[in-house]
């Protein structure tokens, strides 16, 4: 899949209170840079209402589409978050 990097990769915050909008990205590449499965949660804002949770296997990468204001956090900082844009030609 083609995509454009929209900012720097960060380690996922590990609490809802520190959840990140990942530079207000609407698309985020999420990589579990570990051999252990970890959950990633989307919330309406830091300390906000949970929208959903996904568990990534060790080494798994997914692209998540979210509202710009929504924030992400993970059960472990081994999960890496990168703002991307998949709507490129």
C-alpha positions as a printed NumPy array, in Angstrom:
array([[  0.   ,   0.   ,   0.   ],
       [  1.239,   3.439,  -0.921],
       [  1.146,   6.218,   1.628],
       [  2.733,   9.564,   2.401],
       [  4.35 ,  10.195,   5.77 ],
       [  2.662,  13.149,   7.462],
       [  4.874,  13.429,  10.543],
       [  7.206,  11.711,  12.955],
       [  6.686,   8.27 ,  14.48 ],
       [  5.989,   8.294,  18.216],
       [  5.776,   5.612,  20.885],
       [  2.13 ,   5.172,  21.823],
       [  1.079,   6.777,  25.086],
       [  0.012,   4.144,  27.61 ],
       [ -2.872,   5.851,  29.429],
       [ -6.111,   7.439,  28.321],
       [ -5.07 ,  10.715,  29.949],
       [ -2.012,  10.961,  27.694],
       [ -3.677,   9.628,  24.517],
       [ -2.399,  11.314,  21.356],
       [ -4.151,  12.642,  18.256],
       [ -0.888,  11.766,  16.438],
       [ -0.507,  15.277,  15.028],
       [ -4.276,  15.453,  14.415],
       [ -3.927,  12.813,  11.701],
       [ -7.005,  11.235,  10.133],
       [ -4.958,   8.138,   9.204],
       [ -2.388,   6.488,  11.449],
       [ -0.032,   3.597,  10.753],
       [  0.131,   1.502,  13.923],
       [  3.015,  -0.961,  14.368],
       [  3.34 ,  -3.344,  17.293],
       [  7.138,  -3.357,  17.509],
       [  7.123,  -6.261,  19.962],
       [  6.591, -10.012,  19.971],
       [  3.739,  -9.664,  22.48 ],
       [  0.151,  -8.785,  21.512],
       [ -1.004,  -5.361,  22.749],
       [ -4.308,  -3.509,  22.657],
       [ -4.682,  -0.108,  20.964],
       [ -7.629,   2.061,  21.948],
       [ -9.258,   5.021,  20.188],
       [-10.911,   7.632,  22.407],
       [-12.834,  10.815,  21.596],
       [-10.023,  12.861,  23.212],
       [ -7.435,  12.371,  25.943],
       [ -9.379,  10.961,  28.925],
       [-12.44 ,  10.76 ,  26.642],
       [-14.998,   8.097,  25.808],
       [-13.716,   4.869,  24.265],
       [-14.676,   4.49 ,  20.604],
       [-13.049,   1.114,  20.058],
       [-10.143,  -1.189,  20.797],
       [ -8.099,  -3.508,  18.59 ],
       [ -5.445,  -6.008,  19.643],
       [ -2.363,  -6.239,  17.44 ],
       [ -0.235,  -9.374,  17.344],
       [  3.496,  -8.977,  17.771],
       [  4.984,  -7.424,  14.619],
       [  1.556,  -6.589,  13.176],
       [  0.944,  -3.287,  11.357],
       [ -2.455,  -1.761,  10.553],
       [ -3.66 ,   1.576,   9.255],
       [ -6.395,   3.187,  11.337],
       [ -8.741,   5.851,   9.997],
       [-10.05 ,   8.217,  12.686],
       [-11.434,  11.699,  13.192],
       [ -8.653,  14.267,  13.564],
       [ -9.697,  15.021,  17.162],
       [ -9.76 ,  11.365,  18.218],
       [ -6.778,  10.099,  20.195],
       [ -4.942,   6.777,  20.508],
       [ -3.18 ,   4.993,  23.328],
       [ -1.852,   1.481,  23.791],
       [ -1.241,  -1.037,  26.542],
       [  2.509,  -0.717,  25.864],
       [  4.891,   1.898,  24.449],
       [  6.32 ,  -0.731,  22.056],
       [  3.407,   0.219,  19.795],
       [  4.496,   2.906,  17.329],
       [  2.162,   5.51 ,  15.782],
       [  2.874,   7.344,  12.527],
       [  0.586,   9.91 ,  10.873],
       [  0.081,   8.965,   7.189],
       [ -2.005,   9.811,   4.146],
       [ -3.087,   6.895,   1.942],
       [ -4.871,   9.165,  -0.545],
       [ -1.817,   9.741,  -2.709],
       [ -1.334,   9.212,  -6.426]])
